[in-house]
């Protein structure tokens, strides 16, 4: 499973139905309205990076009123130092 945060820039004036459409997508786990350069913050999950790419490029960008997106893939957690280092006494 791979997840990403997608910043969504919408055409002015903002259309609240965009948030509703995004919320109904199966791959979308959270949608937040934001202030500033971007209008929405969307968390998306998929089985593969290719599937995630298709969801963003085809589905999210395909919604009327969406101008642009910026995708940030969530990096998997790194093991802690204690888990990767063994100490001899």
Phi and psi in degrees as a GROMACS rama.xvg file:
@    title "Ramachandran Plot"
@    xaxis  label "Phi"
@    yaxis  label "Psi"
@TYPE xy
-128.066  140.759  UNK-2
-128.245  158.618  UNK-3
-150.026  152.988  UNK-4
-98.0786  133.094  UNK-5
-119.891  121.136  UNK-6
-86.9339  129.79  UNK-7
-117.238  125.364  UNK-8
-103.941  126.468  UNK-9
-109.95  157.36  UNK-10
-67.0309  150.246  UNK-11
-85.0922  140.871  UNK-12
-77.2659  153.621  UNK-13
-61.6836  133.131  UNK-14
-102.797  112.262  UNK-15
-61.2418  -19.6776  UNK-16
-67.9244  -20.3595  UNK-17
-61.9005  -44.8871  UNK-18
-61.4851  -40.8616  UNK-19
-63.4188  -43.0961  UNK-20
-63.206  -42.6142  UNK-21
-63.5812  -41.7974  UNK-22
-61.4287  -27.945  UNK-23
-85.2183  -7.51776  UNK-24
-74.3512  133.324  UNK-25
-59.9475  -33.0807  UNK-26
-79.8376  -12.9404  UNK-27
-89.1016  123.573  UNK-28
-99.5019  -29.0225  UNK-29
-149.166  146.223  UNK-30
-135.636  128.569  UNK-31
-124.557  136.169  UNK-32
-81.3786  133.674  UNK-33
-126.328  165.656  UNK-34
-111.998  148.489  UNK-35
116.225  -151.369  UNK-36
-62.0289  -36.4011  UNK-37
-107.415  148.767  UNK-38
-95.1453  -27.6586  UNK-39
-140.04  148.35  UNK-40
-117.911  121.174  UNK-41
-122.106  132.147  UNK-42
-101.099  126.172  UNK-43
-123.178  141.495  UNK-44
-129.151  145.331  UNK-45
-150.438  168.284  UNK-46
-74.9515  -35.5669  UNK-47
-134.293  164.644  UNK-48
-66.3368  -36.1968  UNK-49
-63.4539  -41.9666  UNK-50
-63.9859  -41.6337  UNK-51
-61.2247  -45.2064  UNK-52
-59.0343  -43.4159  UNK-53
-64.6508  -39.9417  UNK-54
-61.1667  -45.1311  UNK-55
-69.778  -50.1743  UNK-56
-71.8153  -38.7088  UNK-57
-89.5347  -51.1412  UNK-58
-83.2555  -54.7947  UNK-59
-66.4927  -49.9318  UNK-60
-69.5442  -16.091  UNK-61
-81.2123  -8.06873  UNK-62
-75.6902  129.654  UNK-63
-60.312  129.393  UNK-64
103.397  -14.0774  UNK-65
-83.8329  123.85  UNK-66
-92.1419  -47.28  UNK-67
-158.017  159.389  UNK-68
-134.473  155.441  UNK-69
-130.897  118.696  UNK-70
-103.384  131.873  UNK-71
-124.288  106.177  UNK-72
-71.2708  134.864  UNK-73
-79.8041  120.139  UNK-74
-69.9636  143.152  UNK-75
-66.4407  152.211  UNK-76
-62.8755  140.149  UNK-77
-89.6189  146.581  UNK-78
-64.683  148.491  UNK-79
-71.7133  162.009  UNK-80
-58.7615  -37.1379  UNK-81
-65.0842  -32.2652  UNK-82
-76.4939  -24.104  UNK-83
-104.062  -9.39747  UNK-84
-117.237  131.891  UNK-85
-112.154  137.536  UNK-86
-108.386  135.902  UNK-87
-100.243  138.043  UNK-88
